Amino acid sequence: MSYENPLTAAMRRGEQVFGAWCTLPDPFAAEIFGRQGYHYICVDQQHGMIDDSTAFPMIQAISASGAAPIVRVRWNEPAAIMSALDGGALGVVVPMIETRDDAIAAVQACRFPPAGQRSYGPIRARDVMGSTDPEVLGDVACIIMIETASALANLDSIVSTPGVDGVYIGPSALALALGEKPGSMAPVVRETIQSIADACRRHGVAVGMHTPAGAVAKGYLERGFDFVTVFSDAGLIAAAARDQLAAARPEQQPVAVQSGSY
């Protein structure tokens, strides 16, 4: 039986997909998350503390857990995209897409000729997918991010780019682009999120959302979003640490903490 990428297959079937986000350079933690029933675990190389020497062991650990490993690359750079895919990532999240040409470049880096410009050297991917066939190896999720004013101005032309499998919304960067603070859910932010989702629907592209907690993720799934990141590791650890400290205190006392949605 030929290999089927579980992430792209789920997207094609219209299933709702759950993910977790890793910003900390820890293969063991990534493996633990993957064993809890999430469809994908994302290794964040853009804002996470993860270099290549740790990213690839994390990809291996996630693969062993049964979840699909994906990587948010640092930038829309062909070398970064190709390296992650050759290492066995089953998809990439590409930030800072602002024009249709940007989206085309991301897609091209994910696909082998003649469909794209990906260099052929699937060192680990050929073992993960059990094939040397470029069509099999090229079945990876190309997920782009809409997060700037320029991207919003070019929304339909970006989302309609052939080969884009999904659009991922980072609400903090999007809020900044709209003149709001990170974490804001002001009406303009909510309306813009909906306009992105509507554009994805028009063009048959999956739409996903970065969220800080399961209750928030559930709300987006109920609104029809196709995939959600349920939590980020650093935020999860901080929240759990605060909860346990609060439970241990003999008397509840206000504690000044910094919070964020990332």
Buried (B, 14 or more C-beta within 10 A) or exposed (E): EEEEBBBBEBBEEEEBBBBBBBBBBBBEBBBBBBBEEBBBBBBBBBBBEBEEEBBBBBBBBBBBBEBBBBBBBBEBBBEBBBBBBBBBBBBBBBBBBBBBEBBBBBBBBBBBEEBBBBEEEBEBBBEBBEBEBBEBBBBBBBBBBBBBEBBBEBBEEBBBBEBBBBBBBBBBBBBBBBEBEBBBEEEBBEEBBEEBBEBBBEBEBBBBBBBBBEEBBEEBBEEEBBBBBBBBBBBBEBBEEEEEEEEEEEEEEEEEEEEEBB
